[in-house]
Amino acid sequence: MSVIVRGRLPLSIPLNFDLSRTEICFLIDEYIFSARDREILKARFLDGVTYEKLAEQFDLSVRQVKNIIRRSRDQVFRHVDRLLH
C-alpha cells in the first residue's frame, strides 16, 4: 500500500512526492522520540483516527492531541525538507 503525498496533506504540509506507509512509519520513528507522540501521529496520519478518539484513548484533551500532532508533524517534515534540499 502506498500513501500518495501530493499538494496539501490533511495535516497541511505542502509536499510533492510519494511515500509508502513503511517509509512514513520510518520517518516518524526516526524523528519523534516520545513513544506516545509517535503512536498518536501514526494513528492520525496513517489511520485517520479522529482527534476526539485519540484524546479519549490517551486521556488527553483534544487541544493537547492537536498540539502533539502539529508539533510532531512539523518536526518530521523539517527533517524531510532538509533531506530534499
Steps between C-alpha positions, in 0.01 A plus 500: 500500500641835401402831653498764227613835627423779257403863545364549850487220752212478742757629747571816294853416389571591138698218337516341158633145518383143565568322829398151598336434833824331609706807408265729691522271804879504474511881491270527800704241693825672406409857598235475773656385826191470718327162458163661580548774241608245236191293566271804483655631177484160329140443607392839369716518189492140380171371639289815509401467866311811613641748749215417736571126496871560550428734792283236662748219434795691649306683772584840353297800390429546130715815512795301640462239225493769231811660646686168513407427138598846379831500687590143398393549139705817472805326644479209255452722197779739600733201473343386172539850358871501598549165329339624179687831476 
